[in-house]
Amino acid sequence: MHVFTLAADAPEATGNPALNITIFGVFIVITLYIVTRAGKTTSESADFYTGGASFSGTQNGLAIAGDYLSAASFLGIVGSIALNGYDGFLYSVGFFVAWLVALLLVAEPLRNVGRFTMADVLSFRLRQKPVRVAAAFGTLFVSLFYLIAQMAGAGSLVSVLLNLHSYTAQAVCVGIVGVIMIIYVLVGGMKGTTYVQMIKAVLLITGVAIMTVLAFVMAKGGLNAVFDRAIDMHAASNYMAEHGYQAEDILKPGLKYGKTTTSKLDFISLGLSLVLGTAGLPHVLMRFYTVPTAKEARKSVTWAIVLIGSFYLLTLVLGYAASAFVGPDRILSAPGGANSAAPLLAFELGGSIFMALISAVAFATVLAVVAGLAITASASIAHDIYDAVLRDGQSTEEEQVRVSRITVVVLGIVSIILGILAMQQNVAFLVSLAFAIAASANLPTILYSLYWKRFNTTGAVASIYTGLISALVLIILSPAVSGSASSMFPNADWSIFPLSSPGLVSIPLGFLAGIVGTYLGKPDNFDKLQAEMEVRSLTGVGVEAPVQH
């Protein structure tokens, strides 16, 4: 039986829980006020989905960074580096390189062709209904897996603040986070979410920069001093001794992914998923529809690269600082395990108030990302399935927004349940599963639609469903779901697929299915639309004009 505990007498671990949660609450009230004010101008579906395309490039660049730098980027990567050193930093490298791939291949062409969702692009020169339904499923599952990671991260965050060790108490935290997220989206739509993302991006990067400076001051030197402290801490660590590691291994490649052939293949699979996944993430791509021109889209990209690149460089310092000043044993014994490394480091560097402030910023990170995800998924259901498929484009603006809001509530409830099951997993790893699904189901069809003239509806549908189903089946049959202590179902074992990340198999299958489907299927004979799509994607001419099949 689980017991709800609130340990106010553990100042060494978490400071004063009452003070922590007070600062936390004030932060939530302020951001909710901002969302409410912005939400008063949300009246049409374009406002709800894309903020009426009213944001400047600078604003959107901040919001993209806010959308992309999720709980996985802060909580998960810092924890992964603290425990696995160099191998943990591979998440930072993968996430950042992935962003460059997305910008070079799909960002601007996608923005020039579409209006609200990824399916607008995929269905531009293909048959509307089958492609929109398939794309909506792809969007839904990517968003759901991403949401699971954010929920798990938020549960860990609040549990650390309140020093809640019981499973029931942490589950309650995840539920509360889910309810707050639903309120944010229902009240604010894309405008409110974008403002929170901009504020959160500034606060998160500022907070990480301050923590980096404090870590150097505390280490009485630069990065080498932090490394030396980390080695000393790991030398006395039970965690390292139990796994047969040497203290210096924290600085070497292979601590997590270099021991066996399976782990090496898992690393390749993870790298593929991270590098290719961003270009298929619907909630990131949807951000490009919130600016009025291609010029502003390019400007937002410039800002996003600077902010995201700076952040990921600093995660290296914070990960090793957590290893040096908190230590792997204390991290693993805290509520949330690896996900607690960042808030515990903040406590070591600046005390209880500083930890509460950093945690509040991290919580805003979670809220901003889950709100963006929920809007993307709800837009896909309302715009692509309800309006385009079920109502043949005849639904009213009010009906679409209503369906979107119902979808947000349902999606929130499902993500709360699955987030509770995934609380013991590192959130960076959980996000990598969403990246694997995006790279398997969405990316092949996006690239083929933009750059392959022969591509047809059969190829698109085959690619999406093959990539999506293969990724989901392999995840279910992997050690991430059953067969290990950190699995979603630790007491069961049906894992027959040895890799934790499915990308090595599912991504090639998605690309291959698109080719096979195209050659087996009949041509769509939309040559004029294909030519129009090419002109739009490359020049932005005719962006505002609706496509006519």
HELIX and SHEET records of a PDB file:
HELIX    1   1 PRO A   11  THR A   14  1                                   4    
HELIX    2   2 PRO A   17  GLY A   39  1                                  23    
HELIX    3   3 SER A   45  THR A   50  1                                   6    
HELIX    4   4 GLY A   51  ALA A   53  5                                   3    
HELIX    5   5 GLY A   57  TYR A   68  1                                  12    
HELIX    6   6 ALA A   71  ALA A   71  1                                   1    
HELIX    7   7 ALA A   72  GLY A   76  3                                   5    
HELIX    8   8 ILE A   77  ASN A   84  1                                   8    
HELIX    9   9 TYR A   86  ALA A  102  1                                  17    
HELIX   10  10 LEU A  103  ALA A  107  3                                   5    
HELIX   11  11 GLU A  108  VAL A  113  1                                   6    
HELIX   12  12 MET A  118  LEU A  122  1                                   5    
HELIX   13  13 GLN A  128  LEU A  162  1                                  35    
HELIX   14  14 TYR A  167  ALA A  219  1                                  53    
HELIX   15  15 LEU A  223  ALA A  235  1                                  13    
HELIX   16  16 ASN A  238  GLU A  242  1                                   5    
HELIX   17  17 ALA A  247  LEU A  251  5                                   5    
HELIX   18  18 THR A  261  GLY A  277  1                                  17    
HELIX   19  19 THR A  278  GLY A  280  5                                   3    
HELIX   20  20 PRO A  282  LEU A  285  1                                   4    
HELIX   21  21 MET A  286  THR A  290  5                                   5    
HELIX   22  22 ALA A  294  PHE A  325  1                                  32    
HELIX   23  23 PRO A  328  SER A  333  1                                   6    
HELIX   24  24 GLY A  337  SER A  340  5                                   4    
HELIX   25  25 ALA A  341  ALA A  379  1                                  39    
HELIX   26  26 SER A  380  LEU A  390  3                                  11    
HELIX   27  27 GLU A  397  LEU A  421  1                                  25    
HELIX   28  28 VAL A  427  ILE A  437  1                                  11    
HELIX   29  29 ALA A  438  ASN A  442  3                                   5    
HELIX   30  30 LEU A  443  TYR A  451  1                                   9    
HELIX   31  31 THR A  457  ILE A  476  1                                  20    
HELIX   32  32 GLY A  503  LEU A  520  1                                  18    
HELIX   33  33 ASP A  527  THR A  539  1                                  13    
END                                                                             
